Structures are given as C-alpha cells and as structure tokens.
C-alpha cells in the first residue's frame, strides 16, 4: 500500500488548508489589500506547500528508497529516484 493512500486523509486536509490560503491570497488581491498583507499570505502558503512536500518526500524516502533493493525497478536506482524528485522541486 502506498504511503499516500495510508495517509490520504491527512494529506487531503493539508491540501484543503493550502487551497484556503490560496483563495485568501486571491481575495486580498481582489480587495487591493496592502502589499505586506499579500506577501505574508503568500509566504504562509509557500510554507504550507513546503511542509506538504516535506511530509510526502520523507514518506517516499522511507517507504520506497531506504529499502529500495526489495522494490527496485529495473534500471532505476534509489539514488536516481531521489535526485529526480529533488530536481523537480527546484524547477
């Protein structure tokens, strides 16, 4: 069972909170709120996204890479998988 399925409700709750934060940013822009208010909301949303990423990435490493030899895909190393995930984060 995938860790995202096991933790599905917790992850969905995080995503829904992030969605609410993004909607708050949209409202702040529509209401022409001060820049500092918008920037604080953006920073909070970014922090929430980074938190979500950290949880999923940590679980991925623990579930799929630490014990990669038993679940190894042909031609794909655990190191390559981790590098690919990290690279996609920085795009």
PDB file of N, CA, C and O in Angstrom:
ATOM      1  N   UNK A   1       0.853  -1.185   0.000  1.00  0.00           N
ATOM      2  CA  UNK A   1       0.000   0.000   0.000  1.00  0.00           C
ATOM      3  C   UNK A   1       0.890   1.236   0.000  1.00  0.00           C
ATOM      4  O   UNK A   1       1.843   1.325   0.775  1.00  0.00           O
ATOM      5  N   UNK A   2       0.583   2.167  -0.852  1.00  0.00           N
ATOM      6  CA  UNK A   2       1.341   3.405  -0.961  1.00  0.00           C
ATOM      7  C   UNK A   2       1.149   4.258   0.290  1.00  0.00           C
ATOM      8  O   UNK A   2       0.066   4.282   0.874  1.00  0.00           O
ATOM      9  N   UNK A   3       2.190   4.944   0.688  1.00  0.00           N
ATOM     10  CA  UNK A   3       2.105   5.802   1.866  1.00  0.00           C
ATOM     11  C   UNK A   3       1.109   6.934   1.661  1.00  0.00           C
ATOM     12  O   UNK A   3       0.514   7.408   2.628  1.00  0.00           O
ATOM     13  N   UNK A   4       0.914   7.379   0.416  1.00  0.00           N
ATOM     14  CA  UNK A   4      -0.062   8.445   0.179  1.00  0.00           C
ATOM     15  C   UNK A   4      -1.485   7.940   0.374  1.00  0.00           C
ATOM     16  O   UNK A   4      -2.375   8.712   0.730  1.00  0.00           O
ATOM     17  N   UNK A   5      -1.701   6.668   0.145  1.00  0.00           N
ATOM     18  CA  UNK A   5      -3.030   6.097   0.385  1.00  0.00           C
ATOM     19  C   UNK A   5      -3.244   5.924   1.884  1.00  0.00           C
ATOM     20  O   UNK A   5      -4.323   6.207   2.406  1.00  0.00           O
ATOM     21  N   UNK A   6      -2.191   5.450   2.580  1.00  0.00           N
ATOM     22  CA  UNK A   6      -2.278   5.248   4.021  1.00  0.00           C
ATOM     23  C   UNK A   6      -2.544   6.568   4.745  1.00  0.00           C
ATOM     24  O   UNK A   6      -3.296   6.598   5.719  1.00  0.00           O
ATOM     25  N   UNK A   7      -1.942   7.639   4.283  1.00  0.00           N
ATOM     26  CA  UNK A   7      -2.061   8.952   4.916  1.00  0.00           C
ATOM     27  C   UNK A   7      -2.991   9.874   4.131  1.00  0.00           C
ATOM     28  O   UNK A   7      -2.905  11.096   4.257  1.00  0.00           O
ATOM     29  N   UNK A   8      -3.863   9.306   3.337  1.00  0.00           N
ATOM     30  CA  UNK A   8      -4.693  10.068   2.412  1.00  0.00           C
ATOM     31  C   UNK A   8      -5.447  11.208   3.091  1.00  0.00           C
ATOM     32  O   UNK A   8      -5.396  12.341   2.614  1.00  0.00           O
ATOM     33  N   UNK A   9      -6.143  10.936   4.188  1.00  0.00           N
ATOM     34  CA  UNK A   9      -6.972  11.968   4.818  1.00  0.00           C
ATOM     35  C   UNK A   9      -6.127  13.113   5.354  1.00  0.00           C
ATOM     36  O   UNK A   9      -6.499  14.277   5.205  1.00  0.00           O
ATOM     37  N   UNK A  10      -4.995  12.800   5.974  1.00  0.00           N
ATOM     38  CA  UNK A  10      -4.123  13.859   6.498  1.00  0.00           C
ATOM     39  C   UNK A  10      -3.590  14.720   5.357  1.00  0.00           C
ATOM     40  O   UNK A  10      -3.536  15.945   5.470  1.00  0.00           O
ATOM     41  N   UNK A  11      -3.197  14.079   4.262  1.00  0.00           N
ATOM     42  CA  UNK A  11      -2.673  14.826   3.117  1.00  0.00           C
ATOM     43  C   UNK A  11      -3.765  15.683   2.480  1.00  0.00           C
ATOM     44  O   UNK A  11      -3.517  16.833   2.119  1.00  0.00           O
ATOM     45  N   UNK A  12      -4.957  15.136   2.340  1.00  0.00           N
ATOM     46  CA  UNK A  12      -6.071  15.911   1.775  1.00  0.00           C
ATOM     47  C   UNK A  12      -6.413  17.103   2.661  1.00  0.00           C
ATOM     48  O   UNK A  12      -6.728  18.179   2.152  1.00  0.00           O
ATOM     49  N   UNK A  13      -6.356  16.925   3.977  1.00  0.00           N
ATOM     50  CA  UNK A  13      -6.618  18.046   4.886  1.00  0.00           C
ATOM     51  C   UNK A  13      -5.594  19.152   4.690  1.00  0.00           C
ATOM     52  O   UNK A  13      -5.944  20.332   4.693  1.00  0.00           O
ATOM     53  N   UNK A  14      -4.329  18.778   4.519  1.00  0.00           N
ATOM     54  CA  UNK A  14      -3.283  19.770   4.265  1.00  0.00           C
ATOM     55  C   UNK A  14      -3.556  20.510   2.956  1.00  0.00           C
ATOM     56  O   UNK A  14      -3.443  21.734   2.891  1.00  0.00           O
ATOM     57  N   UNK A  15      -3.914  19.763   1.924  1.00  0.00           N
ATOM     58  CA  UNK A  15      -4.178  20.369   0.620  1.00  0.00           C
ATOM     59  C   UNK A  15      -5.369  21.321   0.707  1.00  0.00           C
ATOM     60  O   UNK A  15      -5.357  22.389   0.095  1.00  0.00           O
ATOM     61  N   UNK A  16      -6.375  20.943   1.449  1.00  0.00           N
ATOM     62  CA  UNK A  16      -7.553  21.817   1.588  1.00  0.00           C
ATOM     63  C   UNK A  16      -7.208  23.101   2.336  1.00  0.00           C
ATOM     64  O   UNK A  16      -7.733  24.167   2.015  1.00  0.00           O
ATOM     65  N   UNK A  17      -6.322  23.005   3.336  1.00  0.00           N
ATOM     66  CA  UNK A  17      -5.878  24.223   4.026  1.00  0.00           C
ATOM     67  C   UNK A  17      -5.098  25.117   3.070  1.00  0.00           C
ATOM     68  O   UNK A  17      -5.258  26.338   3.078  1.00  0.00           O
ATOM     69  N   UNK A  18      -4.258  24.505   2.253  1.00  0.00           N
ATOM     70  CA  UNK A  18      -3.494  25.275   1.266  1.00  0.00           C
ATOM     71  C   UNK A  18      -4.434  25.948   0.275  1.00  0.00           C
ATOM     72  O   UNK A  18      -4.239  27.106  -0.095  1.00  0.00           O
ATOM     73  N   UNK A  19      -5.451  25.212  -0.149  1.00  0.00           N
ATOM     74  CA  UNK A  19      -6.442  25.783  -1.063  1.00  0.00           C
ATOM     75  C   UNK A  19      -7.095  27.012  -0.441  1.00  0.00           C
ATOM     76  O   UNK A  19      -7.308  28.017  -1.118  1.00  0.00           O
ATOM     77  N   UNK A  20      -7.410  26.930   0.844  1.00  0.00           N
ATOM     78  CA  UNK A  20      -7.986  28.077   1.539  1.00  0.00           C
ATOM     79  C   UNK A  20      -7.022  29.250   1.596  1.00  0.00           C
ATOM     80  O   UNK A  20      -7.432  30.405   1.486  1.00  0.00           O
ATOM     81  N   UNK A  21      -5.730  28.950   1.768  1.00  0.00           N
ATOM     82  CA  UNK A  21      -4.729  30.014   1.785  1.00  0.00           C
ATOM     83  C   UNK A  21      -4.620  30.683   0.412  1.00  0.00           C
ATOM     84  O   UNK A  21      -4.499  31.905   0.324  1.00  0.00           O
ATOM     85  N   UNK A  22      -4.663  29.894  -0.642  1.00  0.00           N
ATOM     86  CA  UNK A  22      -4.587  30.461  -1.997  1.00  0.00           C
ATOM     87  C   UNK A  22      -5.821  31.320  -2.265  1.00  0.00           C
ATOM     88  O   UNK A  22      -5.715  32.391  -2.861  1.00  0.00           O
ATOM     89  N   UNK A  23      -6.977  30.856  -1.831  1.00  0.00           N
ATOM     90  CA  UNK A  23      -8.190  31.650  -2.002  1.00  0.00           C
ATOM     91  C   UNK A  23      -8.108  32.955  -1.215  1.00  0.00           C
ATOM     92  O   UNK A  23      -8.621  33.980  -1.665  1.00  0.00           O
ATOM     93  N   UNK A  24      -7.467  32.929  -0.039  1.00  0.00           N
ATOM     94  CA  UNK A  24      -7.284  34.151   0.752  1.00  0.00           C
ATOM     95  C   UNK A  24      -6.361  35.132   0.028  1.00  0.00           C
ATOM     96  O   UNK A  24      -6.562  36.344   0.100  1.00  0.00           O
ATOM     97  N   UNK A  25      -5.357  34.612  -0.664  1.00  0.00           N
ATOM     98  CA  UNK A  25      -4.477  35.473  -1.462  1.00  0.00           C
ATOM     99  C   UNK A  25      -5.279  36.125  -2.579  1.00  0.00           C
ATOM    100  O   UNK A  25      -5.141  37.322  -2.833  1.00  0.00           O
ATOM    101  N   UNK A  26      -6.111  35.344  -3.242  1.00  0.00           N
ATOM    102  CA  UNK A  26      -6.941  35.872  -4.323  1.00  0.00           C
ATOM    103  C   UNK A  26      -7.858  36.979  -3.805  1.00  0.00           C
ATOM    104  O   UNK A  26      -7.991  38.030  -4.432  1.00  0.00           O
ATOM    105  N   UNK A  27      -8.486  36.735  -2.661  1.00  0.00           N
ATOM    106  CA  UNK A  27      -9.371  37.756  -2.086  1.00  0.00           C
ATOM    107  C   UNK A  27      -8.599  39.024  -1.732  1.00  0.00           C
ATOM    108  O   UNK A  27      -9.070  40.137  -1.967  1.00  0.00           O
ATOM    109  N   UNK A  28      -7.418  38.844  -1.169  1.00  0.00           N
ATOM    110  CA  UNK A  28      -6.601  40.007  -0.791  1.00  0.00           C
ATOM    111  C   UNK A  28      -6.257  40.838  -2.020  1.00  0.00           C
ATOM    112  O   UNK A  28      -6.274  42.068  -1.963  1.00  0.00           O
ATOM    113  N   UNK A  29      -5.947  40.178  -3.122  1.00  0.00           N
ATOM    114  CA  UNK A  29      -5.641  40.903  -4.359  1.00  0.00           C
ATOM    115  C   UNK A  29      -6.884  41.599  -4.906  1.00  0.00           C
ATOM    116  O   UNK A  29      -6.822  42.749  -5.341  1.00  0.00           O
ATOM    117  N   UNK A  30      -8.000  40.896  -4.880  1.00  0.00           N
ATOM    118  CA  UNK A  30      -9.245  41.498  -5.366  1.00  0.00           C
ATOM    119  C   UNK A  30      -9.639  42.705  -4.528  1.00  0.00           C
ATOM    120  O   UNK A  30     -10.180  43.675  -5.057  1.00  0.00           O
ATOM    121  N   UNK A  31      -9.373  42.655  -3.220  1.00  0.00           N
ATOM    122  CA  UNK A  31      -9.725  43.749  -2.307  1.00  0.00           C
ATOM    123  C   UNK A  31      -8.647  44.832  -2.264  1.00  0.00           C
ATOM    124  O   UNK A  31      -8.762  45.808  -1.522  1.00  0.00           O
ATOM    125  N   UNK A  32      -7.599  44.647  -3.068  1.00  0.00           N
ATOM    126  CA  UNK A  32      -6.487  45.599  -3.150  1.00  0.00           C
ATOM    127  C   UNK A  32      -5.877  45.865  -1.775  1.00  0.00           C
ATOM    128  O   UNK A  32      -5.627  47.010  -1.399  1.00  0.00           O
ATOM    129  N   UNK A  33      -5.643  44.778  -1.033  1.00  0.00           N
ATOM    130  CA  UNK A  33      -5.017  44.883   0.286  1.00  0.00           C
ATOM    131  C   UNK A  33      -3.571  45.326   0.140  1.00  0.00           C
ATOM    132  O   UNK A  33      -3.004  45.277  -0.952  1.00  0.00           O
ATOM    133  N   UNK A  34      -2.987  45.754   1.229  1.00  0.00           N
ATOM    134  CA  UNK A  34      -1.598  46.213   1.248  1.00  0.00           C
ATOM    135  C   UNK A  34      -0.649  45.093   0.812  1.00  0.00           C
ATOM    136  O   UNK A  34      -0.902  43.911   1.043  1.00  0.00           O
ATOM    137  N   UNK A  35       0.442  45.503   0.181  1.00  0.00           N
ATOM    138  CA  UNK A  35       1.439  44.539  -0.311  1.00  0.00           C
ATOM    139  C   UNK A  35       1.941  43.631   0.802  1.00  0.00           C
ATOM    140  O   UNK A  35       2.097  42.426   0.606  1.00  0.00           O
ATOM    141  N   UNK A  36       2.191  44.206   1.958  1.00  0.00           N
ATOM    142  CA  UNK A  36       2.742  43.415   3.060  1.00  0.00           C
ATOM    143  C   UNK A  36       1.766  42.309   3.474  1.00  0.00           C
ATOM    144  O   UNK A  36       2.191  41.206   3.818  1.00  0.00           O
ATOM    145  N   UNK A  37       0.485  42.593   3.442  1.00  0.00           N
ATOM    146  CA  UNK A  37      -0.521  41.575   3.774  1.00  0.00           C
ATOM    147  C   UNK A  37      -0.509  40.445   2.756  1.00  0.00           C
ATOM    148  O   UNK A  37      -0.561  39.271   3.121  1.00  0.00           O
ATOM    149  N   UNK A  38      -0.442  40.800   1.487  1.00  0.00           N
ATOM    150  CA  UNK A  38      -0.413  39.799   0.413  1.00  0.00           C
ATOM    151  C   UNK A  38       0.868  38.968   0.514  1.00  0.00           C
ATOM    152  O   UNK A  38       0.836  37.745   0.383  1.00  0.00           O
ATOM    153  N   UNK A  39       1.991  39.644   0.747  1.00  0.00           N
ATOM    154  CA  UNK A  39       3.263  38.927   0.863  1.00  0.00           C
ATOM    155  C   UNK A  39       3.255  37.956   2.037  1.00  0.00           C
ATOM    156  O   UNK A  39       3.782  36.849   1.923  1.00  0.00           O
ATOM    157  N   UNK A  40       2.673  38.349   3.148  1.00  0.00           N
ATOM    158  CA  UNK A  40       2.591  37.451   4.304  1.00  0.00           C
ATOM    159  C   UNK A  40       1.737  36.229   3.985  1.00  0.00           C
ATOM    160  O   UNK A  40       2.072  35.113   4.385  1.00  0.00           O
ATOM    161  N   UNK A  41       0.647  36.434   3.272  1.00  0.00           N
ATOM    162  CA  UNK A  41      -0.203  35.305   2.902  1.00  0.00           C
ATOM    163  C   UNK A  41       0.507  34.385   1.919  1.00  0.00           C
ATOM    164  O   UNK A  41       0.385  33.163   2.012  1.00  0.00           O
ATOM    165  N   UNK A  42       1.241  34.958   0.987  1.00  0.00           N
ATOM    166  CA  UNK A  42       1.998  34.149   0.028  1.00  0.00           C
ATOM    167  C   UNK A  42       3.060  33.342   0.755  1.00  0.00           C
ATOM    168  O   UNK A  42       3.240  32.157   0.476  1.00  0.00           O
ATOM    169  N   UNK A  43       3.766  33.974   1.683  1.00  0.00           N
ATOM    170  CA  UNK A  43       4.808  33.270   2.442  1.00  0.00           C
ATOM    171  C   UNK A  43       4.206  32.128   3.262  1.00  0.00           C
ATOM    172  O   UNK A  43       4.790  31.048   3.352  1.00  0.00           O
ATOM    173  N   UNK A  44       3.047  32.370   3.854  1.00  0.00           N
ATOM    174  CA  UNK A  44       2.374  31.313   4.611  1.00  0.00           C
ATOM    175  C   UNK A  44       1.982  30.146   3.733  1.00  0.00           C
ATOM    176  O   UNK A  44       2.127  28.987   4.120  1.00  0.00           O
ATOM    177  N   UNK A  45       1.482  30.458   2.544  1.00  0.00           N
ATOM    178  CA  UNK A  45       1.083  29.417   1.589  1.00  0.00           C
ATOM    179  C   UNK A  45       2.306  28.630   1.123  1.00  0.00           C
ATOM    180  O   UNK A  45       2.266  27.404   1.021  1.00  0.00           O
ATOM    181  N   UNK A  46       3.379  29.339   0.846  1.00  0.00           N
ATOM    182  CA  UNK A  46       4.611  28.669   0.427  1.00  0.00           C
ATOM    183  C   UNK A  46       5.121  27.752   1.534  1.00  0.00           C
ATOM    184  O   UNK A  46       5.575  26.640   1.264  1.00  0.00           O
ATOM    185  N   UNK A  47       5.047  28.216   2.773  1.00  0.00           N
ATOM    186  CA  UNK A  47       5.451  27.380   3.899  1.00  0.00           C
ATOM    187  C   UNK A  47       4.600  26.129   4.010  1.00  0.00           C
ATOM    188  O   UNK A  47       5.111  25.045   4.291  1.00  0.00           O
ATOM    189  N   UNK A  48       3.307  26.279   3.791  1.00  0.00           N
ATOM    190  CA  UNK A  48       2.410  25.123   3.841  1.00  0.00           C
ATOM    191  C   UNK A  48       2.721  24.134   2.721  1.00  0.00           C
ATOM    192  O   UNK A  48       2.707  22.923   2.939  1.00  0.00           O
ATOM    193  N   UNK A  49       3.001  24.646   1.524  1.00  0.00           N
ATOM    194  CA  UNK A  49       3.368  23.769   0.401  1.00  0.00           C
ATOM    195  C   UNK A  49       4.681  23.046   0.698  1.00  0.00           C
ATOM    196  O   UNK A  49       4.812  21.850   0.437  1.00  0.00           O
ATOM    197  N   UNK A  50       5.651  23.778   1.246  1.00  0.00           N
ATOM    198  CA  UNK A  50       6.921  23.148   1.593  1.00  0.00           C
ATOM    199  C   UNK A  50       6.727  22.075   2.663  1.00  0.00           C
ATOM    200  O   UNK A  50       7.380  21.032   2.624  1.00  0.00           O
ATOM    201  N   UNK A  51       5.835  22.330   3.612  1.00  0.00           N
ATOM    202  CA  UNK A  51       5.531  21.333   4.633  1.00  0.00           C
ATOM    203  C   UNK A  51       4.917  20.084   4.036  1.00  0.00           C
ATOM    204  O   UNK A  51       5.285  18.969   4.405  1.00  0.00           O
ATOM    205  N   UNK A  52       3.981  20.262   3.114  1.00  0.00           N
ATOM    206  CA  UNK A  52       3.367  19.134   2.424  1.00  0.00           C
ATOM    207  C   UNK A  52       4.420  18.348   1.640  1.00  0.00           C
ATOM    208  O   UNK A  52       4.462  17.119   1.693  1.00  0.00           O
ATOM    209  N   UNK A  53       5.258  19.073   0.922  1.00  0.00           N
ATOM    210  CA  UNK A  53       6.326  18.430   0.165  1.00  0.00           C
ATOM    211  C   UNK A  53       7.233  17.632   1.093  1.00  0.00           C
ATOM    212  O   UNK A  53       7.599  16.500   0.778  1.00  0.00           O
ATOM    213  N   UNK A  54       7.596  18.205   2.223  1.00  0.00           N
ATOM    214  CA  UNK A  54       8.493  17.530   3.157  1.00  0.00           C
ATOM    215  C   UNK A  54       7.888  16.224   3.670  1.00  0.00           C
ATOM    216  O   UNK A  54       8.582  15.212   3.761  1.00  0.00           O
ATOM    217  N   UNK A  55       6.605  16.244   4.002  1.00  0.00           N
ATOM    218  CA  UNK A  55       5.945  15.047   4.515  1.00  0.00           C
ATOM    219  C   UNK A  55       5.914  13.954   3.445  1.00  0.00           C
ATOM    220  O   UNK A  55       6.266  12.806   3.716  1.00  0.00           O
ATOM    221  N   UNK A  56       5.494  14.311   2.236  1.00  0.00           N
ATOM    222  CA  UNK A  56       5.391  13.315   1.165  1.00  0.00           C
ATOM    223  C   UNK A  56       6.776  12.812   0.768  1.00  0.00           C
ATOM    224  O   UNK A  56       6.959  11.615   0.547  1.00  0.00           O
ATOM    225  N   UNK A  57       7.751  13.715   0.676  1.00  0.00           N
ATOM    226  CA  UNK A  57       9.099  13.312   0.302  1.00  0.00           C
ATOM    227  C   UNK A  57       9.712  12.407   1.365  1.00  0.00           C
ATOM    228  O   UNK A  57      10.318  11.388   1.034  1.00  0.00           O
ATOM    229  N   UNK A  58       9.563  12.762   2.624  1.00  0.00           N
ATOM    230  CA  UNK A  58      10.097  11.917   3.694  1.00  0.00           C
ATOM    231  C   UNK A  58       9.477  10.529   3.654  1.00  0.00           C
ATOM    232  O   UNK A  58      10.184   9.525   3.750  1.00  0.00           O
ATOM    233  N   UNK A  59       8.163  10.472   3.513  1.00  0.00           N
ATOM    234  CA  UNK A  59       7.498   9.166   3.438  1.00  0.00           C
ATOM    235  C   UNK A  59       7.948   8.385   2.213  1.00  0.00           C
ATOM    236  O   UNK A  59       8.106   7.165   2.273  1.00  0.00           O
ATOM    237  N   UNK A  60       8.156   9.085   1.100  1.00  0.00           N
ATOM    238  CA  UNK A  60       8.626   8.422  -0.119  1.00  0.00           C
ATOM    239  C   UNK A  60      10.004   7.816   0.124  1.00  0.00           C
ATOM    240  O   UNK A  60      10.257   6.665  -0.233  1.00  0.00           O
ATOM    241  N   UNK A  61      10.884   8.590   0.729  1.00  0.00           N
ATOM    242  CA  UNK A  61      12.240   8.088   1.004  1.00  0.00           C
ATOM    243  C   UNK A  61      12.176   6.878   1.929  1.00  0.00           C
ATOM    244  O   UNK A  61      12.814   5.858   1.671  1.00  0.00           O
ATOM    245  N   UNK A  62      11.412   6.995   2.997  1.00  0.00           N
ATOM    246  CA  UNK A  62      11.313   5.895   3.959  1.00  0.00           C
ATOM    247  C   UNK A  62      10.644   4.664   3.347  1.00  0.00           C
ATOM    248  O   UNK A  62      11.068   3.537   3.605  1.00  0.00           O
ATOM    249  N   UNK A  63       9.612   4.869   2.546  1.00  0.00           N
ATOM    250  CA  UNK A  63       8.833   3.750   2.016  1.00  0.00           C
ATOM    251  C   UNK A  63       9.430   3.114   0.765  1.00  0.00           C
ATOM    252  O   UNK A  63       9.318   1.904   0.568  1.00  0.00           O
ATOM    253  N   UNK A  64      10.060   3.919  -0.074  1.00  0.00           N
ATOM    254  CA  UNK A  64      10.468   3.409  -1.379  1.00  0.00           C
ATOM    255  C   UNK A  64      11.965   3.405  -1.634  1.00  0.00           C
ATOM    256  O   UNK A  64      12.444   2.640  -2.471  1.00  0.00           O
ATOM    257  N   UNK A  65      12.712   4.243  -0.928  1.00  0.00           N
ATOM    258  CA  UNK A  65      14.127   4.343  -1.250  1.00  0.00           C
ATOM    259  C   UNK A  65      15.040   3.675  -0.231  1.00  0.00           C
ATOM    260  O   UNK A  65      16.055   3.084  -0.599  1.00  0.00           O
ATOM    261  N   UNK A  66      14.688   3.765   1.038  1.00  0.00           N
ATOM    262  CA  UNK A  66      15.542   3.171   2.061  1.00  0.00           C
ATOM    263  C   UNK A  66      15.659   1.673   1.850  1.00  0.00           C
ATOM    264  O   UNK A  66      16.741   1.101   1.985  1.00  0.00           O
ATOM    265  N   UNK A  67      14.562   1.050   1.526  1.00  0.00           N
ATOM    266  CA  UNK A  67      14.549  -0.392   1.287  1.00  0.00           C
ATOM    267  C   UNK A  67      14.370  -0.657  -0.208  1.00  0.00           C
ATOM    268  O   UNK A  67      13.603  -1.533  -0.609  1.00  0.00           O
ATOM    269  N   UNK A  68      15.086   0.111  -1.020  1.00  0.00           N
ATOM    270  CA  UNK A  68      14.884   0.091  -2.469  1.00  0.00           C
ATOM    271  C   UNK A  68      15.250  -1.235  -3.116  1.00  0.00           C
ATOM    272  O   UNK A  68      14.656  -1.602  -4.130  1.00  0.00           O
ATOM    273  N   UNK A  69      16.194  -1.950  -2.569  1.00  0.00           N
ATOM    274  CA  UNK A  69      16.606  -3.203  -3.203  1.00  0.00           C
ATOM    275  C   UNK A  69      15.455  -4.200  -3.296  1.00  0.00           C
ATOM    276  O   UNK A  69      15.372  -4.958  -4.263  1.00  0.00           O
ATOM    277  N   UNK A  70      14.573  -4.208  -2.310  1.00  0.00           N
ATOM    278  CA  UNK A  70      13.461  -5.156  -2.356  1.00  0.00           C
ATOM    279  C   UNK A  70      12.350  -4.711  -3.297  1.00  0.00           C
ATOM    280  O   UNK A  70      11.511  -5.519  -3.695  1.00  0.00           O
ATOM    281  N   UNK A  71      12.339  -3.418  -3.659  1.00  0.00           N
ATOM    282  CA  UNK A  71      11.297  -2.889  -4.556  1.00  0.00           C
ATOM    283  C   UNK A  71      11.906  -2.304  -5.815  1.00  0.00           C
ATOM    284  O   UNK A  71      11.251  -1.545  -6.529  1.00  0.00           O
ATOM    285  N   UNK A  72      13.129  -2.644  -6.088  1.00  0.00           N
ATOM    286  CA  UNK A  72      13.877  -1.983  -7.152  1.00  0.00           C
ATOM    287  C   UNK A  72      13.255  -2.188  -8.524  1.00  0.00           C
ATOM    288  O   UNK A  72      12.918  -3.302  -8.924  1.00  0.00           O
ATOM    289  N   UNK A  73      13.114  -1.059  -9.236  1.00  0.00           N
ATOM    290  CA  UNK A  73      12.684  -1.101 -10.626  1.00  0.00           C
ATOM    291  C   UNK A  73      13.923  -1.362 -11.474  1.00  0.00           C
ATOM    292  O   UNK A  73      14.995  -0.843 -11.166  1.00  0.00           O
ATOM    293  N   UNK A  74      13.800  -2.148 -12.527  1.00  0.00           N
ATOM    294  CA  UNK A  74      14.964  -2.410 -13.370  1.00  0.00           C
ATOM    295  C   UNK A  74      15.521  -1.115 -13.959  1.00  0.00           C
ATOM    296  O   UNK A  74      14.788  -0.335 -14.568  1.00  0.00           O
ATOM    297  N   UNK A  75      16.816  -0.898 -13.774  1.00  0.00           N
ATOM    298  CA  UNK A  75      17.484   0.254 -14.369  1.00  0.00           C
ATOM    299  C   UNK A  75      17.318   1.567 -13.640  1.00  0.00           C
ATOM    300  O   UNK A  75      17.840   2.586 -14.093  1.00  0.00           O
ATOM    301  N   UNK A  76      16.600   1.579 -12.513  1.00  0.00           N
ATOM    302  CA  UNK A  76      16.382   2.819 -11.774  1.00  0.00           C
ATOM    303  C   UNK A  76      16.884   2.623 -10.344  1.00  0.00           C
ATOM    304  O   UNK A  76      16.361   1.792  -9.602  1.00  0.00           O
ATOM    305  N   UNK A  77      17.901   3.395  -9.968  1.00  0.00           N
ATOM    306  CA  UNK A  77      18.434   3.268  -8.615  1.00  0.00           C
ATOM    307  C   UNK A  77      17.676   4.188  -7.671  1.00  0.00           C
ATOM    308  O   UNK A  77      17.025   5.140  -8.101  1.00  0.00           O
ATOM    309  N   UNK A  78      17.767   3.895  -6.390  1.00  0.00           N
ATOM    310  CA  UNK A  78      17.138   4.737  -5.380  1.00  0.00           C
ATOM    311  C   UNK A  78      17.737   6.140  -5.426  1.00  0.00           C
ATOM    312  O   UNK A  78      17.035   7.136  -5.247  1.00  0.00           O
ATOM    313  N   UNK A  79      19.031   6.201  -5.667  1.00  0.00           N
ATOM    314  CA  UNK A  79      19.707   7.496  -5.767  1.00  0.00           C
ATOM    315  C   UNK A  79      19.138   8.308  -6.919  1.00  0.00           C
ATOM    316  O   UNK A  79      18.856   9.496  -6.764  1.00  0.00           O
ATOM    317  N   UNK A  80      18.968   7.670  -8.080  1.00  0.00           N
ATOM    318  CA  UNK A  80      18.419   8.366  -9.244  1.00  0.00           C
ATOM    319  C   UNK A  80      17.002   8.870  -8.965  1.00  0.00           C
ATOM    320  O   UNK A  80      16.645   9.980  -9.358  1.00  0.00           O
ATOM    321  N   UNK A  81      16.207   8.058  -8.292  1.00  0.00           N
ATOM    322  CA  UNK A  81      14.840   8.473  -7.955  1.00  0.00           C
ATOM    323  C   UNK A  81      14.853   9.701  -7.059  1.00  0.00           C
ATOM    324  O   UNK A  81      14.101  10.648  -7.292  1.00  0.00           O
ATOM    325  N   UNK A  82      15.701   9.693  -6.038  1.00  0.00           N
ATOM    326  CA  UNK A  82      15.763  10.816  -5.113  1.00  0.00           C
ATOM    327  C   UNK A  82      16.248  12.077  -5.821  1.00  0.00           C
ATOM    328  O   UNK A  82      15.702  13.159  -5.606  1.00  0.00           O
ATOM    329  N   UNK A  83      17.256  11.944  -6.654  1.00  0.00           N
ATOM    330  CA  UNK A  83      17.764  13.097  -7.399  1.00  0.00           C
ATOM    331  C   UNK A  83      16.674  13.660  -8.308  1.00  0.00           C
ATOM    332  O   UNK A  83      16.527  14.878  -8.412  1.00  0.00           O
ATOM    333  N   UNK A  84      15.928  12.808  -8.953  1.00  0.00           N
ATOM    334  CA  UNK A  84      14.843  13.260  -9.838  1.00  0.00           C
ATOM    335  C   UNK A  84      13.789  14.048  -9.066  1.00  0.00           C
ATOM    336  O   UNK A  84      13.319  15.085  -9.532  1.00  0.00           O
ATOM    337  N   UNK A  85      13.419  13.555  -7.886  1.00  0.00           N
ATOM    338  CA  UNK A  85      12.422  14.249  -7.071  1.00  0.00           C
ATOM    339  C   UNK A  85      12.950  15.610  -6.631  1.00  0.00           C
ATOM    340  O   UNK A  85      12.231  16.608  -6.699  1.00  0.00           O
ATOM    341  N   UNK A  86      14.193  15.654  -6.182  1.00  0.00           N
ATOM    342  CA  UNK A  86      14.775  16.915  -5.724  1.00  0.00           C
ATOM    343  C   UNK A  86      14.883  17.909  -6.877  1.00  0.00           C
ATOM    344  O   UNK A  86      14.594  19.093  -6.704  1.00  0.00           O
ATOM    345  N   UNK A  87      15.295  17.439  -8.042  1.00  0.00           N
ATOM    346  CA  UNK A  87      15.388  18.320  -9.210  1.00  0.00           C
ATOM    347  C   UNK A  87      14.024  18.884  -9.581  1.00  0.00           C
ATOM    348  O   UNK A  87      13.910  20.064  -9.912  1.00  0.00           O
ATOM    349  N   UNK A  88      12.996  18.058  -9.530  1.00  0.00           N
ATOM    350  CA  UNK A  88      11.660  18.537  -9.896  1.00  0.00           C
ATOM    351  C   UNK A  88      11.180  19.607  -8.914  1.00  0.00           C
ATOM    352  O   UNK A  88      10.418  20.497  -9.293  1.00  0.00           O
ATOM    353  N   UNK A  89      11.615  19.526  -7.670  1.00  0.00           N
ATOM    354  CA  UNK A  89      11.231  20.528  -6.675  1.00  0.00           C
ATOM    355  C   UNK A  89      11.825  21.894  -7.022  1.00  0.00           C
ATOM    356  O   UNK A  89      11.174  22.920  -6.828  1.00  0.00           O
ATOM    357  N   UNK A  90      13.040  21.911  -7.527  1.00  0.00           N
ATOM    358  CA  UNK A  90      13.718  23.177  -7.784  1.00  0.00           C
ATOM    359  C   UNK A  90      13.429  23.775  -9.158  1.00  0.00           C
ATOM    360  O   UNK A  90      13.995  24.813  -9.501  1.00  0.00           O
ATOM    361  N   UNK A  91      12.573  23.155  -9.943  1.00  0.00           N
ATOM    362  CA  UNK A  91      12.220  23.701 -11.264  1.00  0.00           C
ATOM    363  C   UNK A  91      11.338  24.906 -11.105  1.00  0.00           C
ATOM    364  O   UNK A  91      10.932  25.510 -12.098  1.00  0.00           O
TER     365      UNK A  91
END
